[in-house]
Amino acid sequence: MLSFIADNPGDKKPAGKRSAPASQAAEGTENHFWSIVVKLAATREMTAVLVDEIWAEKSSLPMADRVDLTQRVRQRAHDAETEALQAMVDTTPVRRPTPDLADLERKAIVAILEGTVWLTAHEVGIRHNPDSTNPNAAISRWKKEGKVFAIERAGQTLYPQYIFDELWNPRPVVATILKVFDGYSPFRIAAWFESTNGMLNSQRPREIIASNPEAVVEAALDERQGAVHG
């Protein structure tokens, strides 16, 4: 009973002058959008007219038929509105990550994961004490004490090699840095360790954590200060 009214070019919103093919495509999209708006308005107006006619005093329809017909008209109008609104959503541009940004984010993740060796708690424990009957115990204790951090990847908890010394004990400076970065996610901390740093002569914190831990702490403090005030 109810359908969209055919497009009326005179009802469309003026689009203005455009020149490039991209602008022509945008003009077409805009015109399509306003065509949907016109159809939606016409659908609502026609629904009101039909319902008024059904309930007019001169109508000879029985009450039950009036109720049934009104419900059918309104359901058809509802379906048409739903379809029109979805078409408007489909036509309206949506903000999406640009390929360049997505590519940069992926490269950053790859750099973090490939910049150092990542080990499980068991692997660290075995290196720390090959004779241990519970290799995971040491790393579990260190983690609770705030001496190490780890990232989660594909169901595994992984620890970066650079936070351990030659005997596979946590470097004391790591606990200090983790206090500085309290509240940061482990992956954000890993990203900082992997990023070149101006305060470290463009070296990465992980690269000099063994040779110059004091400088790494200063760089961490500067990073945190910048995050608070910047």
N, C-alpha and C positions, 0 to 999 in steps of 0.2 A: 504494500500500500504506500510505503514511504520510500523515496529514493532521493539521491542528491540531484539538485537542479543543475542543468548544464552550465558550463562556464559562461560568464558574462564579462567580456573584456572590459566593458565600461566600469565594472565594479572593482577591477584590480587596482592595486596601489601603483601610482606612477613610479617607474624604475629609474628614470634619469638616464643620462648618456654614459655609455661605457665603450671601451675601445678594444682591448685585448681579448683573445679567445677565452682566457680565464675569467674576464669580466663578463663576457657573454654567458658563460656557464653559470656564474653567480647570479646573473640577471634571470636566467631560466629557473634557477632554484628559488629565487625570491618570488617570481611570478607564480610558481607552483605552490609555494607556501600560502600566498594570498588567495589563490584559487581555492585552496582547502578551507581557509577562513571563511570565504564567501559561502561555500557549500555548507559549512557547519552552521552558519547563521541562518541560511535558508531552511535547513533541516529543522532547526528549533522553531522557526516561525511557522513552518508548515504543520509541525506537530501541534502547536497551540491552536491553529485554525481548525484542524481536524477534530481535536478534542472539544473545542467550542461547538462545532457543528453536531457532534455526537450528542452533546448534552443540551442542545437548543430546545426551547419549549415546543417548537413545531415538530421535533423529531418524533416519529411514530415507533421507534425501536423499543422493545421491552427493556426493562431495567437490567435484567441479566445480560442481554446482548450489549447494552451500553457499557456495562462494566467490563465485559470480555473484550469488546472492541477497543475500549480505551487502553486496557492493559497491553493489547497487541500493538497498538500504535506507539505507545510509550516504549515498549520493548524494542520495536524496530528503530525508534529514534535513538534509544540508548546504544544499540549496536552500531548505528551509523555514526554517532558521536565518538564512540570508542575507536572506531576505524579511522575517523578523521583526526582525532587527537594523536593516535599512533603515527599517522602519516605526517603530522606536523613535527612530532619528535624525530621521525626518521629523516625529515628534510632539514631540520635545524643542525648547523655544524656543532660538533662536539670537540672539546679540547683533548688531544691525545699526545702521548709522549712522541717527540720527534725522533726519527731514526738516529740522528746524531747524538741526542741525549742518551737514548737506549744503548747505543754503541759505546759511548763513554762510560756508562755505568757498568756495562759488561766487561770492558777492558780493565776498569778499576778492580772489579772482583777477581778477574784472572790474575792481575798483578799481585793482589794480596795472597791468593792461594798458591801462586807459583814463586813468590818471592823468598820463601823459606821452606824448610821441611816441617811438616805437621805430623804430630805423633799422637797416638792414643795414650790413655793413662797406663795401660798395660805395657806399651812399648817404652814409655818413660821410666816406669817402675823397674823393668828388666835392666835397663841401662844404668839406673841409679844403684840397684842392688841385684845383681844376677842371681844371688842365692835366696832371695826373698820368696817366701811361700805365698805371699799376698802382694804382688807387684803394684796393685792399685791403691794400696793403703796410703803410701807416702803422698801420692798426688792428690788423693782425696783430702788428706790432712792439710796440705799446702793450700788447696783451693779454699777450704773453710777459713784458713788463717789469712786469706787475702794476699798470698804470695805469688800466685799464678793466675792466669786467665786462659780461657779456651773458647773456641767458636763451635757452633753446631753445624754439621754438614752431612746431609743424607743419613741422618740417624746416628752419626758418630760425633763424639766429643773429641776435639782435636786441639793440641797444645803446640804453640810455635817453638821451634828449637832455640831461637835466640833468647828466650827468657831463662835458659838454663846455662850453668857454667860447664867447665870441662868434666866435672864429676857428676853432672846431671842434678845438681842442687839448684834451687831457684836463685837467680841473682838478687842480692839484697835490694838493689835499686828498683826492681820490678814492683815490690810492695809499695814503695814510695810513689811510683808513677800511678799505680792503681788507686791510691788514695787521692791523688790529684784529679784523676779522671772518675771519681766516684759518681755514679749515676749514668755513665756512658755505657752503651752496649758493647759487648766484647768485640763485635765486628767493627765498630767505630774505633775502638782502641787499636785493633789490628790495622785498620786503614791509616791511622796516624803513624804507627811504627813503619809502615811501608811508604809513606809519602816523603818526598824530599822536603827539607826544612831549611829556611833561610838562616835561622839562628845556628844551624849546624853546617854552614857553608854548602848548602844544597845537598848534604848527605841525608840518608834516611836514618831515623833514630835506631832502628835495628842494626844498622851497619856499624855504629860506634858505641852501642850500649856496653860492650865489654871494655873498650879502650878509654872511653870518656863518659862514664855514667853521670857525673855531675852536670855536664853540658846537656845531656838528655833530659835530666830532671828540670833544668832551667827552661828548656824548650817546651816541656810539658806544662810548666807553670805559665809560660807565655801563651801557649795554646788555650789553656783554660781561662786565663785572664781575657784573652780576645773574645772567647765565646760568651763570657759574661757581659762584657761591655760593648761587643760589636754586634 
